[in-house]
Amino acid sequence: MKGKWMQLVMAAALTASLAACSQNANSGNGANEQNAAAEGTGNTQNKPDNAAADADPLAPYEETVTFTLGRQGVAGNNLPAGDTLESNQFLKYVEDKLNIKVQYDFSVEDGEAYKQKVNLAIASSQIPDVMIVDENQYKQLAEADMLADLTEAYDKYASPLIKQYYDSYNGRVLDAVKRDGKMLALPDTNIAGNNQLLWVRGDWLKTLDLQAPSTLDEVAAVAKAFKEQDPDRNGAADTVGLLGDPNLATDGAFFTFDPIFAAYGAYPGYWLKDESGAVVNGSIAPEMKDALGKLREMYAAGLIDEEFVTRKWNDNAAQVASGKAGILFAPWFAGWMLSDSVKNDAKADWIALTAPLDESGKRNLAVSKPSGQYLVVRKGFEHPEAIVKTLSVQYEGLRLKDPAAAELYKGLGVSWLNWPLNLQLNNENTVYEGYLRLKSAVEAKDSASLPADQVPTYDSIVKNLENPKQDIAAYANYLAYYVGGSEVGSDKLNRIEPVFYGQTETMAKKGTNLTKLENETFLKIITGNAPLDSFDDFVAQWKKQGGDEITQEVQQEAGQ
């Protein structure tokens, strides 16, 4: 189910960013895969002087250009009957606009299977013209000198919209793919604002005459009241306190305790500088012990769902929908999950808070990795600019800059992932910027100032404001874009910049075991199955079992 919601956040983030200016179908060209990759097929009819309305990102080629593509497919694809990932309206749109044909070399639905497919292609030196790869695969390809230099293609043929997205990250994204002055990939972008908010049943606060919590002690007090004081007034002791997830801390996840750790200045899993300037892993920092002690105290007092260790995502969502839970941590887009509670209780109403705050009144958060996927082009491909042009035209369509794109699968809810290049690009602050535009339009009672692609969201918000919770879909959009979106830009946020996001050699070998050791130890401490001081033993074991080696590698990578 987490996979479903990661797809949802991709779709939600994309929708949010539509106004800013988380895969997969079992198919492919199996018989032709190796030949296509080895020969770089698809270019036989193209000539170096094939005109593309020089330096115009949106102009078509005079002669057809074809590129081969390897990518992950679309899980649970909802294309209409007769259409596939390899043959659909999005591909035809690109062909009609640019005279570019996309020939699938392979598409693999399962994420791990796709990763293995790419690894095999790299190992055999038979890669398609274009692929979407992860960071380690990108590094392998770059070090093997298998990637085209996209510098000139990007400078000349990336549309203003594409450049605007990348520029919003102030070099943090594009600089990561430059080697010796050459741009060797087009990275995806991870938007700001996916940190967890504190979502609380506002109607329960009113019933119990409680104020919205701000500090961690206040959060604990509300959780206690929700657990013990029958907030739904059904006469039964059937509500729980704060929901949790056995993964404890996961960037952008539902139900995890990241905000509680951050209130103590603890950032598990992140590589940060300590007071001396040395690089340390947040999981072994002294502040972690204090945070674990607080969670242990809360669990012992019944303020955290006593079964959180065994809960799955669906279990927690069911508790929300059934009206048993009223306080949890989740990102802004949780509105679509929270809205289900109205089906069981029409009075259910959720508020989003930037909490808990630390002693200085700030909600600390470690900044997410700005990118994690990379669009790469095979060295030797004759028209690298064709890939940049395809991405540019694709996003003109996605953002409805071209009105004709609005007619593609109109009303069918077909996933944007069916566009050929499933590379997500957004302005870094697209969620909050989108909220501000919506707020201005709602207050003016006029959507004329909004981009066309944001008008449907505006309509749903107005619909909910005029008739609250009568339309669940409208209420869900209201919760996400208007309630959650308003908190994403809070001035209470204190962003902590990690110094390293990647993977080192020892991390690849020993990281899984270290993560397992960490999670098992922390869960035992929180649930009282191990003493708090076992944290010290964990730190020693972490260092001994590879942590010290990894730290040295990270220090070198981070330039320390």
N, C-alpha and C positions, 0 to 999 in steps of 0.2 A: 504493500500500500504506500510505503514511502516513495516508491518509484512513481506511482500515480501522482503524488503531490509534487514531486520534483518536476514532472511534466507540466503540472498545473502552474507552478511558479514561473516556469519558462513562458507559458502562454500568457499568464497574468502580467509578467514583466514586459512581455512584448506588447500586450494590449495597452499597458500604461504608457509605453514609449511610443505608441502609434501617434500620440499627440506631442511627442517631445521634439519635434523639429519645427535542475530539475532532476522506443524509438524504432517504427521499423517494419518492413515488409520482406518476407522471405522470398527473395528473387535475386536476379543477377544474370550475368551472361557467362555462366559456368564454363561452357566449352571454349569460350574465347578469352577467358581471364588472363592466362599467362601470355598468350600471343599479343593481346591488346596492350598489356603493360610493357612487355619487352619491346614492342615495335613503336609504342607511342601512337597507336592507330588513331584515326580520326583527323589526321592532318594532311592526308595525301593530296587533297584538292586545294590546299591553302598555299598562298605564295607570300613571301615576305612583304611585298608591296600591296597586299590586300588592304584597300583603304577602309578606314573606319571613321570617316569624318574627323580627321586628325584631332586628337586630344578631346574629343567629345565623348564623355562616358556613356551617353545614351544613344549614340548614333549606330546604325547597323553596318555590318560588313558588306562589301560588294559581293564577295564570294563566301559561301557557307564555311564557318569554322566549327569544328567538332572537338570536344574534349571528352576523355574517359574519366569516370568518377567512381571513387570508392567511398562509401559512407554507411553509417548506421541507419537502419530503416526506421519505421514509425510503429511503435507498439500499439496494438488495438486500432489499426488504421481505419478511419471512417470515410474513406473515399467512396463515392457512389459506385454502384456496380458497373464494371467495364473499365474503370480507371484504376491505374496502379501507380506505384512510386515511379516507375519507369515510363509511364505514358499517362499524362494528365494535363489539365488546363494550365497549370503553372509552368510546365515545361514548354507548352505551346506558346504561352505568353512571352517567355524569354526568346524563343525562336522567332516569333513574329516581330519582336522589338529589335533584336540584334542580329538575326540571321546566324544564331549560334545553336548548335544541337548538342544535347548532353547524352552521352552514351554510357550507361551504367556498366562498369567493370565488375563491381560486386556491391551488394547491400546485404547486411546481416542484421537481423533484428535484435538479438541478444547482445547486451553490452560487452560481456566478457568474450563471447564468440567473435564479436567484431574486432575487439582488441587483438585476439589471436590471429585473425585474418590479416590485419595490418602488419603485425609482427612477422608473419610468414612472407608477406610481400616485401618487406624491408630486407629480411634475411636473404631472399632470393634476388634482390636488386631488380625486381620486376614490379614496380609500383605503377598505378594508373597516373594519368596526367594530373589529377587532383584528388586529394584525400583530406578528411578531417581527422586529426591525430591528437593524442594527449601530449603532455609535456615531455615525458621520457622518450616517446617516439619521435617527437620533433628534434630533440637533442641528438638522437641517433642519426637521423637523416641529415642534419646539419653537419655533424662531425664526419659523416661519410661523403660529404660534398654531393648530395643527391638532390638538392633543392635549387630551384630557380631564384634568381635575384629579382624581387618584385619592386625594388625601389622606384625605377622609372615608370613602371606600369601603374603603381599607386599614385605617384606624383601627377601623372598626366591623365589617368583614366578613373580614379576614384571620384565619385560624385561629391558635391559639397556636403550632402547629407552624411555619407560615410565618413568623410573627414571630420565633420562636426562631432560625430560620435566618438571617434578616437581622440580628438583634441580635448574632449571634456575630461579625459583622464590625465591630462598634463604630462604626457610622455610615459606614464607608468606602464602602459600597455604596449605601445609600439617599440619602445626602447628595449623591451625584453626579447624582441625577435630580430634585433640588429647585431650582426657580427661583421667586424671589419668594415663597418659602414654600409653593409648590405642588409636590406630587409628580406628575411627568408620565410616569412609567413604572414598571414593575416589572422590575428588572434580574435577569439570571442571576447565579450566584455561582461563582467559580472557587476550588476548595478549595485549602488549603495542602497541601504535601507532595508535589507533582508534580515537585520538583527531582530531578535525576539522582543516583542512588546508584552506587557502584562495585560492580558484580557480578563475582565471581571464582569460578572453579571451585575449590571447597574441596578436592576430591579431588586436584587437581593440586598444590595447595600441599603436601599431605601427601606425595605421591609425591616431590616435590623437596625436602622438608624445609624449607619456607619458612614464615615467619610472615605473617599477614595484613598487608598494607601499610597504612600510615597517612599518611606524608608523600608528597609528589610523587616524591622520589627513590626511595622504596620502591616506589611504583607502577611507576616506570620499571624498577626492578630485577626485579620480578615479570614485567612484560611481556617483558623480555629473556630471563628464564629460560623462560617459556612458549614463546618463539620458538625458543630455541636448545637446550634441554635435553630434548627429546622427552618432554613431560609425559604423553602418552598411552601411552608405552612400546610404540609399534608399529614402532620401528626406522627410521622415515622422517622426514625434515625437512619435515613438512607442516603444521605449526601456525603461527599468526600471533601477533603481539603485540596491542597495544591496537587494537580496532576503531575506526573513525572514520566520519564522514559529511561529504560535501562542503559541507553547510550550516554546518559548524563550530560554531555556537552558536545553539541554538533552545530556547526555554523549554519544558520538559517533554518534550523529544524523546528518541529513542533514538540512541545512538552519538556524540552531539556532545561537544565538548570544553569545555563550560561550566565544569565543576569545575576544570579546569586553569587556565583564564583567571581564575576566581575566587580560586584560590590565590595569585595575584599581585595581587589587588585590582582585577581588570579585569572589566568587565561590558558586553560589546559590545551595542550597540543600546539600552541603558537610559539614561535621562536622570537624572543624579545631581548632587549638589552637590559641588564640589571643596573643598579646604581653605580657600579664600577665601570660600566661600559662593556662588560663581557656578555656574550650571547648565551642565553639560557633557555631551556624549554619550560614553558609555563606550568607543565604538569608536575614539575618537581620543585617549584618555587615555594618558599616558606608560607606565602599567603594561601596556598592550596590547603594546607593543614587547617588553617583557621576557617576557611569556607566549608571544608568537610565537617569540621566540628559543629558548625551551625546547622548544616543539613542533618547531621546525626541527631542533634537536639530536636529539630523540627519533626523528624521521623518518629523519634521516641515519644513525642507528645501527641502523635496522631495527626499532625498538621499536613503531612504529605500522604497521599494515597498509599495505604499500607501494601498494596499489591503492585506498585509501580514496577518492581523488578521483573515481573512476568508479563506486564502489559504489552500488547502490540499496538500499533497505530490505530487499528480498527477498534480495539477495546476502549481506548481513550475517547475516540470520536463518538462511540456509542454512549459513553457516560455523559458527554456533552449533549448529544441529541435527546437522551432520555431525561435530562434535567437533574442528573445526579452530581454534576460537576459545574462549578461556577467561577473557577480561578485557575489560570494556566498561562504559560509562556508560549508564544507563537509569533511568527512574522505578520506583517500587515495583511497579507493575502489570506490569513486564516478566516476572514469573513465568510468565505464560501463554506467552510466546515461548520462554523459557529451558527450560521443561519438555520441549520437543521433543528436547533433547539426550539424554534418557534412552532414547528409542527406539533410538538408535544405540549408546549406551554405558550400560549399567545402573548403572555406578559413578559416572556424572556427578552431581555434587552442587554446588549453588551457594550462596554466601553473599553477603550484602549488607553493604556498609560505608559509613560516612559518611567519605568520603575523596575527594581528598587534603586534609589539614589545612594551614593556613598556619603561619607561624613561631610564632604565639601559640596553636596547637593548636585552631583553629577552622576549620570548613568554611563558607566564605562563600557566600552566595547572594542574588541580587536577588529581592525578593518579586514574585510574579506579579501582573499586573493583576487586581483583585478581580472584575471583571465585563467583559463584552464584547458581550452581546446584551441587547436590551430589549423587553419586552412593552409595547406602547403601545395606547391606546384612542382611537378617533376622537372629537374634540370634537363634542358634540351627540348622542352615543349616549345613549339614555334611561336605560340601566341599567349604568353603569360598575361598580357593585358586583357585577353578575352575573359579571364576569370574575374578580374577586377571589374570589368564592365558588367558581367553577369551578376555579380554581387550588388553593384550599383542599381541596375535595373530591377533586380529582385526586391530591393528595399524601397524603391520608388513605388512598386506595386504593393508591398506589405503596408507601407505607410499611407497608401491611397493618395499619393501625390498625383498619380495618374488615375483619373476617374474611372477609366475602363477596368481597372483592377478590382473595383468594387463589385463587378458583375461575376467575378470568378467564384464559382460555387456559392453564390449568394444565398444566404439563409440556411445553408447546410452545415455550418459549423466545422468545416474541414480544417484540420490542423495546419498551421503555417509550416510545420516540419516537412510537408510534402513539396515545398519549394526545393529546388535542387541543392542549394548550398545551405545546409542546416547549421549555420553559424549565427549565433545570437549576438546582435549589436544594439546597443542603446546608449543614450546619454547617461553618464554616471548617476546623476540625480533625477532621473526621469520620473520616479514615483512621486517625489515631493513636488517637482515642477508641475506634474500633471494635476496633483491635488490643488495647487494654487490657482491654476487656470479654471478648474471646476468650481472652486470656491467663489472666484470672481463672477463667473457666469451664473451660478446659483443665486448669489446676492443681487445681481442685476436682473435676474429672471429673463435672461437672454443668452442664447447659445451662439449668437452670430459671431462672437469673437473666437470661438473654438475651432480647431481643425476638424474637418469632416469626420475623421476617425474617432474623435472623442465625443461626438454628439450622442451616440447611443448610451454611453456611460452617463452623460449628463441627464438624458431622459430618464434613465432608471433611478438616478438619485432623486430627481424632482418627483418622480412617481412615488417613491418611498416617503419622501418628506410630506407629500400631500395626503397619502394614505399609508401610514406606517405599518409595515410588516404584512400588508394584505397580499403582496406579491413577493414570494420568497426569493426569487431571482433578483428582483430589484433591491430587496433588503440586503442580500449578500453583496451586491455591488456597492451599496451604500456603506456597509461595514468595511469592506476592503479599501475602496478608493477614497472614501470620505472620512471615515473614522480612523482606520489604520493609517491611511496615507497622510493624515494631518500630523501624526506623531513621528513619522519618519524624519522630518526636518526639525525636530525639537532642539531648542538651544541648550537643553540640559545634557545633550550627548557629548561625551568626551572620547574621541576616537584615538585609539592606540595603534600605531603603525608597526606591525611585525617587520623584522629585518630579512626574513627568508620564508618562502612558501614551498619551495621545491622538494625534490627527493634526492638524497645522496646515495652512494653505492651501498653503504652499510645499512642505511634506512630501508633500502629495498630488500635486503637480506633479513634484517632483524626487527624491522619496524612492527610487523604484525604481532610478533610475540610480545614486544614491549607494550603495545596497545592493549593486548589481552591481559597482561599483568596489571596494567594500570586500571582497567575497567573492573576487573575482579576485585582488586584491593579496595578501590573506592566504594564499590557497592557493599562490600562487607563492612567497611567502616560506617557508612551511612545507616545501614540496617542494624548495626549493633552486633554483627557477627565477628567483628574484629575490633580491637581497641584502637583508639585514635592514634596512639603512638606507633601503630603498625605502618603509618605513613612513612616514618623514618626508615623502617626496614625496606619499604618499597623503593624509596629514593636510592638506597644503597644497591639494591638488586637491579634497578633500572640502569644505574651507572655501570655496574659490573657486566650486565648482559648485552652491552652494546651502546648504551646511552652516551658514555664518554667518547667513544669513537665517532658516533654520529655528531656530537656537539663539536668536536674538532673539525669534522668535515663541513659542518654548517658555518663555523667561524671562517673557514677558508673561502667558502662560497660567498659569504656575505662580505668578504673583504676586510675581516677584522684582523 
